[in-house]
Amino acid sequence: MTLSEIRQLIAEDIAATDQLILKRLASDVVLINQIGHYIIHSGGKRLRPLMTLLSARACGYEGQHHLTMAAVIEFIHTSTLLHDDVVDESDTRRGNKTANEVWGNAASVLVGDFLYSRSFEMMVEPNEMAIMRLMSEATNVIAEGEVLQLLNCHDVSTDETRYMEVIHRKTAKLFEAATQLGAILAHQPEWEQPLAQYGCLVGTAFQLVDDALDYMGDAETLGKNVGDDLAEGKPTLPLIYILEHGSEEEKAIVRRAIESEGIALIDEVSEIIRNSGAIEYTYEVARKEAIAAQDALTVLPDSEYKNALTALAELAVGRDH
């Protein structure tokens, strides 16, 4: 099942969510409209809202609040992108200039705050305290993950356990919340934890592949600069693998890159990673996460929506951007 086929399965829901996003993005403040529309329309896979829509349908939900919550998930994700690009000093995302590159850091941070607060304004609409509890906790965990990642930057003592903790908080938590929402909306509490586990595992696999692609893709395909993680001193799993299994010479080069020299050593580091088994190891970990995610879905009744969620776990690993 391809991503296109999955989208076609819930094409009406996706179209309705897109319309809702545009409607709720509107503001009397012109700059908010400009930046909001710029980043919302700059591409992206929209996997997180897609997972909300699919999980709700897989749980038998027949109302309309899944559209609202899918938009909420996208707004929260977009707000984190705006903030991330400022923190990381990024100039390219999804093949376009970042909002901070076009409008400056201050505007990007403030519009990110607007999207974040708009999402909370919207999430009260289903009138479900369980949703508020889930989303308030999720956003807090994501913020903690951002800080943890900042602490790990340029730190060569970061090991795989610390790295995975950052992934679980910073990236996987929103995937987890996105899928758990479907069970909450459908009032199926017995499926909340399996769907939450599924989302967390898919989100982890997704980030692992992202980190591998940073050393093996090209800028045009990735939609960002190759080596961005290295430039920012982020010790991701491919680098951690070298620090644990590489030769002393390879370890020394990677340490220098993480601690201070960054992008200046991208060619040397990329060659080391490609020839060391680091990419293969990262994909192996990602595939294990994806398989475990599929296993978590076994409690759900069979349906085309469950099949789509299963396929998404595979697609999270088998992508090139």
C-alpha positions as CSV (number, residue, x, y, z in Angstrom):
1,M,0.0,0.0,0.0
2,T,1.6,3.3,-1.1
3,L,1.3,6.6,0.6
4,S,-0.8,7.8,-2.3
5,E,-3.2,4.9,-1.9
6,I,-3.4,5.6,1.8
7,R,-4.3,9.2,1.2
8,Q,-6.9,8.2,-1.4
9,L,-8.5,5.9,1.2
10,I,-9.4,9.0,3.4
11,A,-9.3,11.6,0.7
12,E,-12.5,13.3,1.9
13,D,-11.1,13.6,5.5
14,I,-7.8,15.0,4.2
15,A,-9.5,17.6,2.1
16,A,-11.8,18.6,5.0
17,T,-8.7,18.8,7.3
18,D,-6.9,21.0,4.8
19,Q,-9.8,23.4,4.6
20,L,-10.0,23.5,8.4
21,I,-6.3,24.3,8.6
22,L,-6.7,27.2,6.2
23,K,-9.8,28.5,8.0
24,R,-8.3,28.3,11.5
25,L,-5.0,29.7,10.3
26,A,-6.7,33.0,9.5
27,S,-5.8,36.1,11.6
28,D,-6.3,39.8,11.5
29,V,-2.5,40.2,11.7
30,V,-1.2,40.1,8.2
31,L,2.3,38.7,9.1
32,I,0.7,35.7,10.9
33,N,-1.2,34.9,7.7
34,Q,1.9,35.3,5.5
35,I,4.2,33.1,7.6
36,G,1.5,30.6,8.5
37,H,0.5,30.1,4.9
38,Y,4.1,30.0,3.8
39,I,5.1,27.1,6.1
40,I,1.8,25.2,5.8
41,H,2.0,25.3,2.0
42,S,5.7,24.5,1.8
43,G,5.2,20.8,1.4
44,G,5.7,18.1,4.1
45,K,4.2,14.6,4.4
46,R,1.6,15.5,7.0
47,L,2.0,12.0,8.5
48,R,1.0,13.0,12.0
49,P,-2.5,14.3,11.1
50,L,-2.9,11.4,8.6
51,M,-2.3,9.0,11.5
52,T,-5.0,10.8,13.6
53,L,-7.5,10.5,10.8
54,L,-6.7,6.8,10.2
55,S,-6.7,5.8,13.8
56,A,-10.0,7.4,14.4
57,R,-11.5,5.5,11.4
58,A,-9.8,2.3,12.5
59,C,-11.5,2.7,15.9
60,G,-14.9,3.2,14.2
61,Y,-15.3,6.9,14.9
62,E,-17.9,8.5,12.7
63,G,-18.0,12.1,14.0
64,Q,-16.2,15.2,12.8
65,H,-13.8,16.0,15.7
66,H,-11.1,13.9,14.2
67,L,-10.7,16.6,11.6
68,T,-10.2,19.3,14.3
69,M,-7.7,17.1,16.1
70,A,-5.8,16.4,12.9
71,A,-5.5,20.1,12.3
72,V,-4.4,20.6,16.0
73,I,-1.6,18.0,15.5
74,E,-0.4,19.8,12.3
75,F,-0.5,23.2,14.0
76,I,1.6,21.9,17.0
77,H,4.0,20.2,14.6
78,T,4.3,23.4,12.5
79,S,4.9,25.5,15.6
80,T,7.8,23.2,16.6
81,L,9.3,23.5,13.1
82,L,9.3,27.3,13.3
83,H,11.0,27.2,16.7
84,D,13.4,24.5,15.7
85,D,14.6,26.4,12.7
86,V,15.4,29.4,14.9
87,V,17.2,27.3,17.5
88,D,19.2,25.4,14.8
89,E,19.8,28.5,12.7
90,S,18.5,26.6,9.7
91,D,18.0,28.3,6.3
92,T,16.4,25.5,4.3
93,R,13.4,23.2,5.0
94,R,11.4,21.1,2.5
95,G,13.5,22.6,-0.3
96,N,12.5,26.2,0.6
97,K,14.0,29.0,2.6
98,T,12.9,28.7,6.3
99,A,10.6,31.3,7.7
100,N,13.3,32.7,9.9
101,E,15.5,33.1,6.8
102,V,12.8,35.1,5.1
103,W,11.2,37.1,8.0
104,G,13.7,36.8,10.8
105,N,13.9,35.0,14.1
106,A,11.5,37.1,16.1
107,A,8.6,36.8,13.6
108,S,9.1,33.0,13.3
109,V,9.1,32.5,17.1
110,L,6.0,34.6,17.6
111,V,4.0,33.0,14.8
112,G,5.1,29.7,16.2
113,D,3.6,30.8,19.5
114,F,0.4,31.8,17.7
115,L,0.0,28.3,16.1
116,Y,0.7,26.7,19.4
117,S,-1.9,28.7,21.2
118,R,-4.4,28.3,18.4
119,S,-4.0,24.6,18.7
120,F,-5.0,24.7,22.4
121,E,-8.0,27.0,21.5
122,M,-9.2,24.3,19.1
123,M,-8.5,21.2,21.2
124,V,-11.2,22.2,23.7
125,E,-13.9,21.8,21.0
126,P,-14.5,18.1,21.4
127,N,-15.1,18.8,25.1
128,E,-13.1,15.8,26.1
129,M,-10.9,16.2,29.2
130,A,-8.9,13.1,28.2
131,I,-7.9,15.0,25.0
132,M,-6.7,18.0,27.0
133,R,-4.8,15.8,29.4
134,L,-3.1,13.9,26.6
135,M,-2.2,17.0,24.5
136,S,-1.0,19.1,27.5
137,E,1.3,16.3,28.6
138,A,2.5,15.7,25.0
139,T,3.4,19.3,24.4
140,N,5.3,19.5,27.7
141,V,7.2,16.3,26.9
142,I,8.1,17.7,23.4
143,A,9.5,20.9,25.0
144,E,11.6,18.8,27.4
145,G,12.9,16.8,24.4
146,E,14.0,20.0,22.7
147,V,16.0,21.0,25.8
148,L,17.5,17.6,26.1
149,Q,18.6,17.7,22.5
150,L,20.2,21.2,23.2
151,L,22.1,19.7,26.1
152,N,23.4,16.8,24.0
153,C,24.7,19.1,21.2
154,H,28.5,19.0,20.9
155,D,28.6,16.3,23.7
156,V,30.6,13.3,22.5
157,S,29.6,11.4,25.7
158,T,26.0,11.1,24.4
159,D,25.2,7.4,24.1
160,E,22.4,5.5,22.4
161,T,20.2,5.6,25.4
162,R,20.4,9.3,25.8
163,Y,19.9,9.7,22.0
164,M,16.8,7.5,22.0
165,E,15.3,9.4,25.0
166,V,15.6,12.6,22.9
167,I,13.8,11.0,20.0
168,H,11.0,9.6,22.2
169,R,10.4,13.0,23.7
170,K,11.1,15.4,20.8
171,T,9.7,13.5,17.8
172,A,7.8,10.3,18.8
173,K,5.6,11.9,21.4
174,L,3.5,13.8,18.9
175,F,3.2,10.7,16.7
176,E,2.0,8.8,19.9
177,A,-0.5,11.5,20.8
178,A,-1.7,11.7,17.2
179,T,-2.7,8.0,17.1
180,Q,-4.0,7.7,20.6
181,L,-6.5,10.5,19.8
182,G,-8.4,8.2,17.5
183,A,-9.2,5.8,20.4
184,I,-10.2,8.7,22.7
185,L,-12.5,10.2,20.2
186,A,-14.1,6.8,19.5
187,H,-14.4,6.1,23.3
188,Q,-12.4,2.9,23.0
189,P,-10.1,3.1,26.0
190,E,-8.8,-0.5,25.5
191,W,-7.2,0.6,22.2
192,E,-5.6,3.8,23.6
193,Q,-2.3,2.2,24.7
194,P,-1.8,0.0,21.7
195,L,-2.3,3.0,19.4
196,A,-0.1,5.2,21.5
197,Q,2.6,2.5,21.4
198,Y,2.2,2.2,17.6
199,G,2.6,5.9,17.2
200,C,5.6,6.1,19.4
201,L,7.4,3.3,17.6
202,V,6.6,4.7,14.1
203,G,7.8,8.2,15.2
204,T,11.0,6.7,16.5
205,A,11.6,4.8,13.2
206,F,10.8,7.9,11.3
207,Q,13.4,10.0,13.2
208,L,16.0,7.2,12.9
209,V,15.7,7.2,9.1
210,D,15.8,11.0,9.1
211,D,19.1,10.9,10.9
212,A,20.5,8.3,8.5
213,L,19.4,10.2,5.5
214,D,21.3,13.3,6.8
215,Y,24.5,11.4,5.7
216,M,23.4,9.6,2.6
217,G,20.8,11.8,0.8
218,D,21.2,14.8,-1.4
219,A,19.9,18.3,-0.6
220,E,17.3,18.4,-3.5
221,T,15.7,15.1,-2.4
222,L,15.9,15.7,1.3
223,G,14.6,19.3,1.1
224,K,17.3,20.4,3.5
225,N,21.0,20.8,3.6
226,V,22.9,17.5,3.8
227,G,24.9,17.4,7.0
228,D,22.7,19.8,9.0
229,D,22.8,17.5,12.1
230,L,26.6,17.6,12.0
231,A,26.7,21.3,11.5
232,E,24.7,21.7,14.7
233,G,26.8,19.2,16.6
234,K,24.0,16.7,17.1
235,P,25.3,13.3,18.1
236,T,22.8,11.1,16.2
237,L,22.9,7.3,16.0
238,P,25.2,7.0,13.0
239,L,27.8,9.2,14.8
240,I,27.2,7.4,18.1
241,Y,27.8,4.1,16.3
242,I,31.2,5.3,15.1
243,L,32.2,6.5,18.5
244,E,31.4,3.0,19.9
245,H,32.6,0.8,17.1
246,G,35.0,2.8,14.8
247,S,38.8,2.8,14.7
248,E,40.7,5.3,16.9
249,E,41.3,7.5,13.9
250,E,37.6,7.4,12.9
251,K,36.5,8.2,16.5
252,A,38.9,11.1,16.6
253,I,37.5,12.7,13.4
254,V,33.9,12.2,14.6
255,R,34.7,13.7,18.0
256,R,36.3,16.8,16.4
257,A,33.2,17.2,14.1
258,I,30.7,16.9,17.0
259,E,32.7,19.1,19.4
260,S,33.6,22.0,17.1
261,E,34.5,21.5,13.5
262,G,31.0,20.3,12.3
263,I,30.2,20.8,8.6
264,A,33.9,21.4,7.8
265,L,34.4,17.6,8.2
266,I,31.2,16.5,6.5
267,D,33.1,14.7,3.6
268,E,35.3,12.7,6.0
269,V,32.5,11.9,8.4
270,S,30.1,10.9,5.6
271,E,32.7,8.5,4.1
272,I,33.4,7.0,7.6
273,I,29.7,6.5,8.2
274,R,29.1,4.9,4.7
275,N,31.9,2.5,5.1
276,S,31.4,1.5,8.7
277,G,28.0,-0.1,8.9
278,A,26.6,2.8,10.8
279,I,23.8,3.4,8.3
280,E,22.9,-0.3,8.2
281,Y,22.8,-0.4,12.0
282,T,20.5,2.7,12.1
283,Y,18.1,1.2,9.6
284,E,18.2,-2.1,11.5
285,V,17.0,-0.3,14.7
286,A,14.4,1.6,12.7
287,R,13.0,-1.6,11.1
288,K,12.7,-3.2,14.6
289,E,10.7,-0.2,15.7
290,A,8.4,-0.5,12.7
291,I,7.8,-4.2,13.1
292,A,7.0,-3.7,16.8
293,A,4.6,-0.9,15.7
294,Q,2.8,-3.2,13.4
295,D,2.5,-5.8,16.2
296,A,0.9,-3.2,18.4
297,L,-2.0,-3.0,16.0
298,T,-3.0,-6.6,16.3
299,V,-5.7,-5.8,18.9
300,L,-7.6,-3.6,16.5
301,P,-10.4,-5.1,14.3
302,D,-9.4,-5.8,10.7
303,S,-10.2,-2.9,8.4
304,E,-8.7,-1.1,5.5
305,Y,-7.7,1.7,7.9
306,K,-5.8,-0.7,10.1
307,N,-4.1,-2.0,6.9
308,A,-3.1,1.6,6.1
309,L,-1.6,2.1,9.5
310,T,0.4,-1.1,9.1
311,A,1.6,0.2,5.7
312,L,2.6,3.6,7.2
313,A,5.0,1.8,9.6
314,E,6.8,0.3,6.6
315,L,6.8,3.6,4.7
316,A,8.4,5.4,7.6
317,V,11.5,3.2,7.1
318,G,11.5,2.7,3.3
319,R,11.6,6.4,2.2
320,D,14.3,8.5,0.7
321,H,13.3,11.9,2.1
